Amino acid sequence: MAATCPECDNLLDIDEDEVEEGETVTCDECGTELEIIATEPLQLAVVDADVYDDEDDSVRHDSDDEDED
Ligand SMILES: [Zn+2]
């Protein structure tokens, strides 16, 4: 059956017999990772993988030119 991406409304052709709850699929339109939270009826939820990406936390100033030797 077809489900729509909650992010971009792209039509995703997902066979509910081929997927299981907890599986993730990726929207080929916007690249959003979607978790299958139910198969009857098919329900998708956005996986917020980016939330756990603490890239902003690791700010390092390697180019700091202080001579504290
Ligand atoms: Zn999408």
N, CA, C, O and the ligand as a Tripos MOL2 file, in Angstrom:
@<TRIPOS>MOLECULE
protein
  277   275    70     0     0
PROTEIN
NO_CHARGES

@<TRIPOS>ATOM
      1 N           0.8460   -1.1940    0.0000 N.3       1 MET1
      2 CA          0.0000    0.0000    0.0000 C.3       1 MET1
      3 C           0.8710    1.2310    0.0000 C.2       1 MET1
      4 O           2.0660    1.1620    0.2870 O.2       1 MET1
      5 N           0.2860    2.3250   -0.3140 N.am      2 ALA2
      6 CA          1.0450    3.5570   -0.3880 C.3       2 ALA2
      7 C           0.8420    4.3830    0.8770 C.2       2 ALA2
      8 O          -0.2670    4.5140    1.3950 O.2       2 ALA2
      9 N           1.9190    4.9150    1.3370 N.am      3 ALA3
     10 CA          1.8500    5.8220    2.4760 C.3       3 ALA3
     11 C           2.5140    7.1200    2.0380 C.2       3 ALA3
     12 O           3.3010    7.1460    1.0920 O.2       3 ALA3
     13 N           2.1900    8.1650    2.7230 N.am      4 THR4
     14 CA          2.8060    9.4320    2.3610 C.3       4 THR4
     15 C           3.8370    9.8260    3.3990 C.2       4 THR4
     16 O           3.6530    9.6120    4.5970 O.2       4 THR4
     17 N           4.9050   10.3970    2.9260 N.am      5 CYS5
     18 CA          5.9470   10.8840    3.8100 C.3       5 CYS5
     19 C           5.4020   12.0610    4.6020 C.2       5 CYS5
     20 O           4.8960   13.0190    4.0160 O.2       5 CYS5
     21 N           5.4970   12.0040    5.9170 N.am      6 PRO6
     22 CA          4.9800   13.1130    6.7380 C.3       6 PRO6
     23 C           5.7590   14.4080    6.5460 C.2       6 PRO6
     24 O           5.2820   15.4860    6.9000 O.2       6 PRO6
     25 N           6.9390   14.2980    5.9940 N.am      7 GLU7
     26 CA          7.7760   15.4820    5.8260 C.3       7 GLU7
     27 C           7.5040   16.1970    4.5130 C.2       7 GLU7
     28 O           7.4200   17.4250    4.4840 O.2       7 GLU7
     29 N           7.3660   15.4510    3.4340 N.am      8 CYS8
     30 CA          7.2700   16.0980    2.1280 C.3       8 CYS8
     31 C           6.0740   15.6220    1.3190 C.2       8 CYS8
     32 O           5.8940   16.0390    0.1740 O.2       8 CYS8
     33 N           5.2550   14.7550    1.9000 N.am      9 ASP9
     34 CA          4.0570   14.2530    1.2210 C.3       9 ASP9
     35 C           4.3690   13.4310   -0.0240 C.2       9 ASP9
     36 O           3.5130   13.2270   -0.8840 O.2       9 ASP9
     37 N           5.5990   12.9710   -0.1000 N.am     10 ASN10
     38 CA          5.9450   12.0870   -1.2040 C.3      10 ASN10
     39 C           5.2290   10.7520   -1.0100 C.2      10 ASN10
     40 O           5.1190   10.2490    0.1080 O.2      10 ASN10
     41 N           4.7510   10.1940   -2.1030 N.am     11 LEU11
     42 CA          4.0490    8.9220   -2.0180 C.3      11 LEU11
     43 C           5.0640    7.7810   -1.9380 C.2      11 LEU11
     44 O           5.8660    7.5680   -2.8470 O.2      11 LEU11
     45 N           5.0020    7.0590   -0.8260 N.am     12 LEU12
     46 CA          5.9320    5.9510   -0.6220 C.3      12 LEU12
     47 C           5.1860    4.6450   -0.8490 C.2      12 LEU12
     48 O           4.1630    4.3750   -0.2190 O.2      12 LEU12
     49 N           5.7140    3.8510   -1.7480 N.am     13 ASP13
     50 CA          5.0710    2.5860   -2.0480 C.3      13 ASP13
     51 C           5.6430    1.5050   -1.1410 C.2      13 ASP13
     52 O           6.6720    0.9020   -1.4470 O.2      13 ASP13
     53 N           4.9760    1.2710   -0.0410 N.am     14 ILE14
     54 CA          5.4620    0.3040    0.9450 C.3      14 ILE14
     55 C           4.4690   -0.8450    1.0340 C.2      14 ILE14
     56 O           3.2730   -0.6400    1.2380 O.2      14 ILE14
     57 N           4.9850   -2.0510    0.8780 N.am     15 ASP15
     58 CA          4.1330   -3.2280    1.0100 C.3      15 ASP15
     59 C           4.0930   -3.6250    2.4800 C.2      15 ASP15
     60 O           5.1060   -4.0480    3.0380 O.2      15 ASP15
     61 N           2.9580   -3.4960    3.0950 N.am     16 GLU16
     62 CA          2.8720   -3.7550    4.5340 C.3      16 GLU16
     63 C           3.1810   -5.2090    4.8850 C.2      16 GLU16
     64 O           3.4780   -5.5230    6.0380 O.2      16 GLU16
     65 N           3.1120   -6.0920    3.8920 N.am     17 ASP17
     66 CA          3.4810   -7.4850    4.1440 C.3      17 ASP17
     67 C           4.9920   -7.6760    4.1760 C.2      17 ASP17
     68 O           5.4950   -8.6930    4.6540 O.2      17 ASP17
     69 N           5.6960   -6.6900    3.6660 N.am     18 GLU18
     70 CA          7.1480   -6.8080    3.5560 C.3      18 GLU18
     71 C           7.8810   -6.0740    4.6750 C.2      18 GLU18
     72 O           9.0990   -6.1910    4.8040 O.2      18 GLU18
     73 N           7.1550   -5.3360    5.4640 N.am     19 VAL19
     74 CA          7.7970   -4.5700    6.5200 C.3      19 VAL19
     75 C           7.2450   -4.9930    7.8770 C.2      19 VAL19
     76 O           6.1740   -5.5900    7.9840 O.2      19 VAL19
     77 N           8.0070   -4.6670    8.8920 N.am     20 GLU20
     78 CA          7.5720   -4.9730   10.2460 C.3      20 GLU20
     79 C           7.6380   -3.7200   11.0960 C.2      20 GLU20
     80 O           8.3680   -2.7800   10.7850 O.2      20 GLU20
     81 N           6.8760   -3.7180   12.1570 N.am     21 GLU21
     82 CA          6.9310   -2.6030   13.0880 C.3      21 GLU21
     83 C           8.3480   -2.4390   13.6120 C.2      21 GLU21
     84 O           9.0070   -3.4180   13.9630 O.2      21 GLU21
     85 N           8.8000   -1.2280   13.6610 N.am     22 GLY22
     86 CA         10.1390   -0.9620   14.1560 C.3      22 GLY22
     87 C          11.1660   -0.8450   13.0470 C.2      22 GLY22
     88 O          12.2760   -0.3620   13.2690 O.2      22 GLY22
     89 N          10.7970   -1.2880   11.8520 N.am     23 GLU23
     90 CA         11.7080   -1.1300   10.7180 C.3      23 GLU23
     91 C          11.7320    0.3300   10.2930 C.2      23 GLU23
     92 O          10.7970    1.0880   10.5520 O.2      23 GLU23
     93 N          12.7920    0.6950    9.6520 N.am     24 THR24
     94 CA         12.8530    2.0570    9.1440 C.3      24 THR24
     95 C          12.9980    2.0490    7.6310 C.2      24 THR24
     96 O          13.6660    1.1940    7.0480 O.2      24 THR24
     97 N          12.3690    3.0030    7.0350 N.am     25 VAL25
     98 CA         12.4970    3.2010    5.6020 C.3      25 VAL25
     99 C          12.9510    4.6340    5.3840 C.2      25 VAL25
    100 O          12.7840    5.4930    6.2500 O.2      25 VAL25
    101 N          13.5140    4.8740    4.2450 N.am     26 THR26
    102 CA         13.9690    6.2290    3.9490 C.3      26 THR26
    103 C          13.1750    6.7920    2.7810 C.2      26 THR26
    104 O          13.0320    6.1480    1.7420 O.2      26 THR26
    105 N          12.6810    7.9580    2.9600 N.am     27 CYS27
    106 CA         11.9640    8.6360    1.8860 C.3      27 CYS27
    107 C          12.9700    8.9970    0.7970 C.2      27 CYS27
    108 O          13.9560    9.6900    1.0460 O.2      27 CYS27
    109 N          12.7000    8.5150   -0.4090 N.am     28 ASP28
    110 CA         13.6700    8.7900   -1.4740 C.3      28 ASP28
    111 C          13.5360   10.2050   -2.0180 C.2      28 ASP28
    112 O          14.3190   10.6290   -2.8680 O.2      28 ASP28
    113 N          12.5630   10.9140   -1.5360 N.am     29 GLU29
    114 CA         12.3690   12.2820   -2.0050 C.3      29 GLU29
    115 C          13.1310   13.2860   -1.1330 C.2      29 GLU29
    116 O          13.8420   14.1520   -1.6430 O.2      29 GLU29
    117 N          12.9700   13.1580    0.1790 N.am     30 CYS30
    118 CA         13.6000   14.1340    1.0690 C.3      30 CYS30
    119 C          14.6630   13.4990    1.9640 C.2      30 CYS30
    120 O          15.3670   14.2030    2.6880 O.2      30 CYS30
    121 N          14.7830   12.1700    1.9170 N.am     31 GLY31
    122 CA         15.8370   11.5030    2.6720 C.3      31 GLY31
    123 C          15.5160   11.3150    4.1390 C.2      31 GLY31
    124 O          16.3610   10.8550    4.9070 O.2      31 GLY31
    125 N          14.3150   11.6620    4.5350 N.am     32 THR32
    126 CA         13.9400   11.5050    5.9380 C.3      32 THR32
    127 C          13.7920   10.0360    6.2930 C.2      32 THR32
    128 O          13.2020    9.2570    5.5440 O.2      32 THR32
    129 N          14.3330    9.6700    7.4410 N.am     33 GLU33
    130 CA         14.1980    8.3080    7.9090 C.3      33 GLU33
    131 C          12.8670    8.1550    8.6320 C.2      33 GLU33
    132 O          12.5320    8.9420    9.5180 O.2      33 GLU33
    133 N          12.1240    7.1440    8.2470 N.am     34 LEU34
    134 CA         10.7930    6.9560    8.8030 C.3      34 LEU34
    135 C          10.6970    5.5790    9.4300 C.2      34 LEU34
    136 O          11.0540    4.5710    8.8210 O.2      34 LEU34
    137 N          10.2090    5.5580   10.6590 N.am     35 GLU35
    138 CA         10.0290    4.2830   11.3320 C.3      35 GLU35
    139 C           8.6060    3.8110   11.1480 C.2      35 GLU35
    140 O           7.6570    4.5900   11.2460 O.2      35 GLU35
    141 N           8.4710    2.5360   10.8820 N.am     36 ILE36
    142 CA          7.1420    1.9520   10.7580 C.3      36 ILE36
    143 C           6.6260    1.6500   12.1570 C.2      36 ILE36
    144 O           7.1210    0.7470   12.8320 O.2      36 ILE36
    145 N           5.6430    2.4010   12.5780 N.am     37 ILE37
    146 CA          5.1330    2.2320   13.9360 C.3      37 ILE37
    147 C           3.9020    1.3450   13.9740 C.2      37 ILE37
    148 O           3.4900    0.8850   15.0400 O.2      37 ILE37
    149 N           3.3170    1.1050   12.8110 N.am     38 ALA38
    150 CA          2.1810    0.1970   12.7290 C.3      38 ALA38
    151 C           2.0240   -0.2460   11.2830 C.2      38 ALA38
    152 O           2.3480    0.5000   10.3580 O.2      38 ALA38
    153 N           1.5270   -1.4590   11.0930 N.am     39 THR39
    154 CA          1.3790   -1.9630    9.7330 C.3      39 THR39
    155 C          -0.0840   -2.0880    9.3140 C.2      39 THR39
    156 O          -0.3880   -2.1480    8.1230 O.2      39 THR39
    157 N          -0.9710   -2.1270   10.2740 N.am     40 GLU40
    158 CA         -2.3870   -2.2290    9.9330 C.3      40 GLU40
    159 C          -3.2210   -1.2390   10.7340 C.2      40 GLU40
    160 O          -3.6260   -1.5510   11.8540 O.2      40 GLU40
    161 N          -3.4840   -0.0790   10.2030 N.am     41 PRO41
    162 CA         -2.9840    0.4120    8.9160 C.3      41 PRO41
    163 C          -1.5400    0.8830    9.0330 C.2      41 PRO41
    164 O          -1.0180    1.0870   10.1290 O.2      41 PRO41
    165 N          -0.9260    1.0450    7.9010 N.am     42 LEU42
    166 CA          0.4660    1.4540    7.8470 C.3      42 LEU42
    167 C           0.6260    2.8720    8.4000 C.2      42 LEU42
    168 O          -0.0150    3.8160    7.9400 O.2      42 LEU42
    169 N           1.5040    2.9880    9.4050 N.am     43 GLN43
    170 CA          1.7480    4.2950    9.9920 C.3      43 GLN43
    171 C           3.2420    4.5380   10.1030 C.2      43 GLN43
    172 O           4.0100    3.6670   10.5110 O.2      43 GLN43
    173 N           3.6190    5.7170    9.7370 N.am     44 LEU44
    174 CA          5.0410    6.0700    9.7470 C.3      44 LEU44
    175 C           5.2900    7.2170   10.7080 C.2      44 LEU44
    176 O           4.4490    8.0990   10.8820 O.2      44 LEU44
    177 N           6.4620    7.1870   11.3270 N.am     45 ALA45
    178 CA          6.8570    8.2950   12.1910 C.3      45 ALA45
    179 C           8.2720    8.7010   11.8200 C.2      45 ALA45
    180 O           9.1120    7.8610   11.4980 O.2      45 ALA45
    181 N           8.5140    9.9700   11.8690 N.am     46 VAL46
    182 CA          9.8390   10.4760   11.5290 C.3      46 VAL46
    183 C          10.8320   10.0730   12.6070 C.2      46 VAL46
    184 O          10.5740   10.2460   13.7990 O.2      46 VAL46
    185 N          11.9600    9.5380   12.1850 N.am     47 VAL47
    186 CA         13.0230    9.2070   13.1140 C.3      47 VAL47
    187 C          13.9300   10.4170   13.2400 C.2      47 VAL47
    188 O          14.5560   10.8530   12.2740 O.2      47 VAL47
    189 N          13.9860   10.9490   14.4500 N.am     48 ASP48
    190 CA         14.7720   12.1630   14.6620 C.3      48 ASP48
    191 C          16.2280   11.8360   14.9430 C.2      48 ASP48
    192 O          16.7380   12.1070   16.0310 O.2      48 ASP48
    193 N          16.8770   11.2680   13.9780 N.am     49 ALA49
    194 CA         18.2680   10.8640   14.1630 C.3      49 ALA49
    195 C          19.1740   12.0740   14.3770 C.2      49 ALA49
    196 O          20.1720   11.9980   15.0940 O.2      49 ALA49
    197 N          18.8170   13.1720   13.7550 N.am     50 ASP50
    198 CA         19.6560   14.3600   13.8500 C.3      50 ASP50
    199 C          19.7020   14.9260   15.2600 C.2      50 ASP50
    200 O          20.6590   15.6080   15.6270 O.2      50 ASP50
    201 N          18.6860   14.6490   16.0410 N.am     51 VAL51
    202 CA         18.6220   15.1780   17.3940 C.3      51 VAL51
    203 C          19.7830   14.6640   18.2320 C.2      51 VAL51
    204 O          20.3030   15.3580   19.1060 O.2      51 VAL51
    205 N          20.1710   13.4360   17.9410 N.am     52 TYR52
    206 CA         21.2360   12.8270   18.7280 C.3      52 TYR52
    207 C          22.6240   13.0860   18.1320 C.2      52 TYR52
    208 O          23.6350   12.5890   18.6280 O.2      52 TYR52
    209 N          22.6410   13.8460   17.0960 N.am     53 ASP53
    210 CA         23.9050   14.2060   16.4680 C.3      53 ASP53
    211 C          24.4530   15.4560   17.1540 C.2      53 ASP53
    212 O          24.0080   16.5740   16.8960 O.2      53 ASP53
    213 N          25.4230   15.2370   18.0290 N.am     54 ASP54
    214 CA         25.9280   16.3710   18.8080 C.3      54 ASP54
    215 C          27.1200   17.0350   18.1360 C.2      54 ASP54
    216 O          28.1110   17.3880   18.7750 O.2      54 ASP54
    217 N          26.9900   17.1880   16.8520 N.am     55 GLU55
    218 CA         28.0840   17.7840   16.0920 C.3      55 GLU55
    219 C          28.3850   19.2060   16.5790 C.2      55 GLU55
    220 O          29.5370   19.6390   16.6090 O.2      55 GLU55
    221 N          27.3420   19.9040   16.9520 N.am     56 ASP56
    222 CA         27.5150   21.2810   17.3950 C.3      56 ASP56
    223 C          28.2180   21.3690   18.7470 C.2      56 ASP56
    224 O          28.7580   22.4130   19.1150 O.2      56 ASP56
    225 N          28.2020   20.2660   19.4710 N.am     57 ASP57
    226 CA         28.8040   20.2670   20.7990 C.3      57 ASP57
    227 C          30.3230   20.1620   20.7470 C.2      57 ASP57
    228 O          31.0270   20.6270   21.6440 O.2      57 ASP57
    229 N          30.8050   19.5480   19.6910 N.am     58 SER58
    230 CA         32.2390   19.2950   19.6060 C.3      58 SER58
    231 C          32.9450   20.4400   18.8880 C.2      58 SER58
    232 O          33.5970   20.2430   17.8630 O.2      58 SER58
    233 N          32.8030   21.6100   19.4360 N.am     59 VAL59
    234 CA         33.4670   22.7630   18.8340 C.3      59 VAL59
    235 C          34.9180   22.7910   19.3000 C.2      59 VAL59
    236 O          35.2050   22.9380   20.4880 O.2      59 VAL59
    237 N          35.8000   22.6510   18.3610 N.am     60 ARG60
    238 CA         37.2120   22.6470   18.7210 C.3      60 ARG60
    239 C          37.9650   23.6820   17.8990 C.2      60 ARG60
    240 O          37.8200   23.7730   16.6800 O.2      60 ARG60
    241 N          38.7520   24.4370   18.5910 N.am     61 HIS61
    242 CA         39.5390   25.4390   17.8900 C.3      61 HIS61
    243 C          40.9620   24.9410   17.7100 C.2      61 HIS61
    244 O          41.8760   25.3170   18.4430 O.2      61 HIS61
    245 N          41.1160   24.0970   16.7260 N.am     62 ASP62
    246 CA         42.4440   23.5330   16.4780 C.3      62 ASP62
    247 C          43.4150   24.5790   15.9440 C.2      62 ASP62
    248 O          44.6340   24.4380   16.0430 O.2      62 ASP62
    249 N          42.8380   25.6250   15.3800 N.am     63 SER63
    250 CA         43.6990   26.6490   14.7990 C.3      63 SER63
    251 C          44.0570   27.7250   15.8160 C.2      63 SER63
    252 O          44.5020   28.8130   15.4510 O.2      63 SER63
    253 N          43.8610   27.4170   17.0830 N.am     64 ASP64
    254 CA         44.2140   28.3730   18.1280 C.3      64 ASP64
    255 C          45.7340   28.4490   18.2480 C.2      64 ASP64
    256 O          46.3970   27.4570   18.5500 O.2      64 ASP64
    257 N          46.2540   29.6030   18.0140 N.am     65 ASP65
    258 CA         47.7110   29.7310   17.9010 C.3      65 ASP65
    259 C          48.3670   30.2460   19.1710 C.2      65 ASP65
    260 O          49.2910   31.0570   19.1110 O.2      65 ASP65
    261 N          47.9010   29.7860   20.3030 N.am     66 GLU66
    262 CA         48.5040   30.2580   21.5360 C.3      66 GLU66
    263 C          49.7160   29.4160   21.9170 C.2      66 GLU66
    264 O          49.6630   28.1860   21.9270 O.2      66 GLU66
    265 N          50.7840   30.0920   22.2210 N.am     67 ASP67
    266 CA         52.0010   29.3890   22.6180 C.3      67 ASP67
    267 C          52.1120   29.3540   24.1400 C.2      67 ASP67
    268 O          52.7130   30.2340   24.7570 O.2      67 ASP67
    269 N          51.5250   28.3280   24.7230 N.am     68 GLU68
    270 CA         51.5670   28.2320   26.1790 C.3      68 GLU68
    271 C          52.5120   27.1100   26.6100 C.2      68 GLU68
    272 O          52.2590   26.4060   27.5880 O.2      68 GLU68
    273 N          53.5610   26.9650   25.8900 N.am     69 ASP69
    274 CA         54.4750   25.8910   26.2090 C.3      69 ASP69
    275 C          55.5500   26.2910   27.1970 C.2      69 ASP69
    276 O          56.3950   25.4700   27.5560 O.2      69 ASP69
    277 ZN          9.8640   12.7730    2.2080 Zn       70 ZN70
@<TRIPOS>BOND
     1     1     2 1
     2     2     3 1
     3     3     4 2
     4     3     5 am
     5     5     6 1
     6     6     7 1
     7     7     8 2
     8     7     9 am
     9     9    10 1
    10    10    11 1
    11    11    12 2
    12    11    13 am
    13    13    14 1
    14    14    15 1
    15    15    16 2
    16    15    17 am
    17    17    18 1
    18    18    19 1
    19    19    20 2
    20    19    21 am
    21    21    22 1
    22    22    23 1
    23    23    24 2
    24    23    25 am
    25    25    26 1
    26    26    27 1
    27    27    28 2
    28    27    29 am
    29    29    30 1
    30    30    31 1
    31    31    32 2
    32    31    33 am
    33    33    34 1
    34    34    35 1
    35    35    36 2
    36    35    37 am
    37    37    38 1
    38    38    39 1
    39    39    40 2
    40    39    41 am
    41    41    42 1
    42    42    43 1
    43    43    44 2
    44    43    45 am
    45    45    46 1
    46    46    47 1
    47    47    48 2
    48    47    49 am
    49    49    50 1
    50    50    51 1
    51    51    52 2
    52    51    53 am
    53    53    54 1
    54    54    55 1
    55    55    56 2
    56    55    57 am
    57    57    58 1
    58    58    59 1
    59    59    60 2
    60    59    61 am
    61    61    62 1
    62    62    63 1
    63    63    64 2
    64    63    65 am
    65    65    66 1
    66    66    67 1
    67    67    68 2
    68    67    69 am
    69    69    70 1
    70    70    71 1
    71    71    72 2
    72    71    73 am
    73    73    74 1
    74    74    75 1
    75    75    76 2
    76    75    77 am
    77    77    78 1
    78    78    79 1
    79    79    80 2
    80    79    81 am
    81    81    82 1
    82    82    83 1
    83    83    84 2
    84    83    85 am
    85    85    86 1
    86    86    87 1
    87    87    88 2
    88    87    89 am
    89    89    90 1
    90    90    91 1
    91    91    92 2
    92    91    93 am
    93    93    94 1
    94    94    95 1
    95    95    96 2
    96    95    97 am
    97    97    98 1
    98    98    99 1
    99    99   100 2
   100    99   101 am
   101   101   102 1
   102   102   103 1
   103   103   104 2
   104   103   105 am
   105   105   106 1
   106   106   107 1
   107   107   108 2
   108   107   109 am
   109   109   110 1
   110   110   111 1
   111   111   112 2
   112   111   113 am
   113   113   114 1
   114   114   115 1
   115   115   116 2
   116   115   117 am
   117   117   118 1
   118   118   119 1
   119   119   120 2
   120   119   121 am
   121   121   122 1
   122   122   123 1
   123   123   124 2
   124   123   125 am
   125   125   126 1
   126   126   127 1
   127   127   128 2
   128   127   129 am
   129   129   130 1
   130   130   131 1
   131   131   132 2
   132   131   133 am
   133   133   134 1
   134   134   135 1
   135   135   136 2
   136   135   137 am
   137   137   138 1
   138   138   139 1
   139   139   140 2
   140   139   141 am
   141   141   142 1
   142   142   143 1
   143   143   144 2
   144   143   145 am
   145   145   146 1
   146   146   147 1
   147   147   148 2
   148   147   149 am
   149   149   150 1
   150   150   151 1
   151   151   152 2
   152   151   153 am
   153   153   154 1
   154   154   155 1
   155   155   156 2
   156   155   157 am
   157   157   158 1
   158   158   159 1
   159   159   160 2
   160   159   161 am
   161   161   162 1
   162   162   163 1
   163   163   164 2
   164   163   165 am
   165   165   166 1
   166   166   167 1
   167   167   168 2
   168   167   169 am
   169   169   170 1
   170   170   171 1
   171   171   172 2
   172   171   173 am
   173   173   174 1
   174   174   175 1
   175   175   176 2
   176   175   177 am
   177   177   178 1
   178   178   179 1
   179   179   180 2
   180   179   181 am
   181   181   182 1
   182   182   183 1
   183   183   184 2
   184   183   185 am
   185   185   186 1
   186   186   187 1
   187   187   188 2
   188   187   189 am
   189   189   190 1
   190   190   191 1
   191   191   192 2
   192   191   193 am
   193   193   194 1
   194   194   195 1
   195   195   196 2
   196   195   197 am
   197   197   198 1
   198   198   199 1
   199   199   200 2
   200   199   201 am
   201   201   202 1
   202   202   203 1
   203   203   204 2
   204   203   205 am
   205   205   206 1
   206   206   207 1
   207   207   208 2
   208   207   209 am
   209   209   210 1
   210   210   211 1
   211   211   212 2
   212   211   213 am
   213   213   214 1
   214   214   215 1
   215   215   216 2
   216   215   217 am
   217   217   218 1
   218   218   219 1
   219   219   220 2
   220   219   221 am
   221   221   222 1
   222   222   223 1
   223   223   224 2
   224   223   225 am
   225   225   226 1
   226   226   227 1
   227   227   228 2
   228   227   229 am
   229   229   230 1
   230   230   231 1
   231   231   232 2
   232   231   233 am
   233   233   234 1
   234   234   235 1
   235   235   236 2
   236   235   237 am
   237   237   238 1
   238   238   239 1
   239   239   240 2
   240   239   241 am
   241   241   242 1
   242   242   243 1
   243   243   244 2
   244   243   245 am
   245   245   246 1
   246   246   247 1
   247   247   248 2
   248   247   249 am
   249   249   250 1
   250   250   251 1
   251   251   252 2
   252   251   253 am
   253   253   254 1
   254   254   255 1
   255   255   256 2
   256   255   257 am
   257   257   258 1
   258   258   259 1
   259   259   260 2
   260   259   261 am
   261   261   262 1
   262   262   263 1
   263   263   264 2
   264   263   265 am
   265   265   266 1
   266   266   267 1
   267   267   268 2
   268   267   269 am
   269   269   270 1
   270   270   271 1
   271   271   272 2
   272   271   273 am
   273   273   274 1
   274   274   275 1
   275   275   276 2
@<TRIPOS>SUBSTRUCTURE
     1 MET1         2 RESIDUE 1 A MET
     2 ALA2         6 RESIDUE 1 A ALA
     3 ALA3        10 RESIDUE 1 A ALA
     4 THR4        14 RESIDUE 1 A THR
     5 CYS5        18 RESIDUE 1 A CYS
     6 PRO6        22 RESIDUE 1 A PRO
     7 GLU7        26 RESIDUE 1 A GLU
     8 CYS8        30 RESIDUE 1 A CYS
     9 ASP9        34 RESIDUE 1 A ASP
    10 ASN10       38 RESIDUE 1 A ASN
    11 LEU11       42 RESIDUE 1 A LEU
    12 LEU12       46 RESIDUE 1 A LEU
    13 ASP13       50 RESIDUE 1 A ASP
    14 ILE14       54 RESIDUE 1 A ILE
    15 ASP15       58 RESIDUE 1 A ASP
    16 GLU16       62 RESIDUE 1 A GLU
    17 ASP17       66 RESIDUE 1 A ASP
    18 GLU18       70 RESIDUE 1 A GLU
    19 VAL19       74 RESIDUE 1 A VAL
    20 GLU20       78 RESIDUE 1 A GLU
    21 GLU21       82 RESIDUE 1 A GLU
    22 GLY22       86 RESIDUE 1 A GLY
    23 GLU23       90 RESIDUE 1 A GLU
    24 THR24       94 RESIDUE 1 A THR
    25 VAL25       98 RESIDUE 1 A VAL
    26 THR26      102 RESIDUE 1 A THR
    27 CYS27      106 RESIDUE 1 A CYS
    28 ASP28      110 RESIDUE 1 A ASP
    29 GLU29      114 RESIDUE 1 A GLU
    30 CYS30      118 RESIDUE 1 A CYS
    31 GLY31      122 RESIDUE 1 A GLY
    32 THR32      126 RESIDUE 1 A THR
    33 GLU33      130 RESIDUE 1 A GLU
    34 LEU34      134 RESIDUE 1 A LEU
    35 GLU35      138 RESIDUE 1 A GLU
    36 ILE36      142 RESIDUE 1 A ILE
    37 ILE37      146 RESIDUE 1 A ILE
    38 ALA38      150 RESIDUE 1 A ALA
    39 THR39      154 RESIDUE 1 A THR
    40 GLU40      158 RESIDUE 1 A GLU
    41 PRO41      162 RESIDUE 1 A PRO
    42 LEU42      166 RESIDUE 1 A LEU
    43 GLN43      170 RESIDUE 1 A GLN
    44 LEU44      174 RESIDUE 1 A LEU
    45 ALA45      178 RESIDUE 1 A ALA
    46 VAL46      182 RESIDUE 1 A VAL
    47 VAL47      186 RESIDUE 1 A VAL
    48 ASP48      190 RESIDUE 1 A ASP
    49 ALA49      194 RESIDUE 1 A ALA
    50 ASP50      198 RESIDUE 1 A ASP
    51 VAL51      202 RESIDUE 1 A VAL
    52 TYR52      206 RESIDUE 1 A TYR
    53 ASP53      210 RESIDUE 1 A ASP
    54 ASP54      214 RESIDUE 1 A ASP
    55 GLU55      218 RESIDUE 1 A GLU
    56 ASP56      222 RESIDUE 1 A ASP
    57 ASP57      226 RESIDUE 1 A ASP
    58 SER58      230 RESIDUE 1 A SER
    59 VAL59      234 RESIDUE 1 A VAL
    60 ARG60      238 RESIDUE 1 A ARG
    61 HIS61      242 RESIDUE 1 A HIS
    62 ASP62      246 RESIDUE 1 A ASP
    63 SER63      250 RESIDUE 1 A SER
    64 ASP64      254 RESIDUE 1 A ASP
    65 ASP65      258 RESIDUE 1 A ASP
    66 GLU66      262 RESIDUE 1 A GLU
    67 ASP67      266 RESIDUE 1 A ASP
    68 GLU68      270 RESIDUE 1 A GLU
    69 ASP69      274 RESIDUE 1 A ASP
    70 ZN70       277 GROUP 0 **** ****
